[in-house]
Amino acid sequence: MEIKSNYAVKEERLAGQLKAMAHPARLAIMRELASNPQAGCTQLMEHLPLGQATVSQHLKALKEAGIIRGEVEGRRVCYCLDPKALETLHSLFHQFITESCCCGPDSGCECSCC
């Protein structure tokens, strides 16, 4: 039996990225990468209460979601936030919230939920 997805590509992408970010350690890693671009796993561990294997797993999840990039430099991988991915995430999330407003996106309503 084939299961069909009724979700738009943008909904699938947004959900995947939000799922990847839905862990406090991953948010902490993102915050650290924002202030320390091109950090490696060892550098991130200095600022997080996590071991190398755990940090690596979280980096992998963020990278697979397209939120961060990893660049090999010799024997280590340097990670950074992907600005285009974050811009797209922001845009998709803003669009989702706007379209989900109880008043509708073109209502002119100024309620606090928009």
C-alpha positions, 0 to 999 in steps of 0.5 A: 500500500502506497502512502501519499503525502498531502503536504507541500514541499515547503511544509516538509522542509520546514518540518524537517528543519524545525525537527532538527532544531527541536533539541536544546543541545542543537540550539546551543550549538547553533548559538555557539556557531553564530558567535564562533564561525568555523568551529570544530567539534572540539571547540564546540565541546569546550562550550557545551556540557556534552561529549564528542560523540554527542556533539558529533551526532547533533552536528550531523542532524543539523547538517542533514537538515541543511542548517549548517555546513561542514568543511573539511580542513585537514583532519578536522571539519569546521562547521558554520551556520548556512545563512541562506538556509536560515533565511529560507527557514525564517521566510517559510516559518513567517509565511506559515504563521501568517497563513495560519492566522485566525484572521487570514493573511489579507484580512488587515487584522492587527491582532496579536497573533500575526 
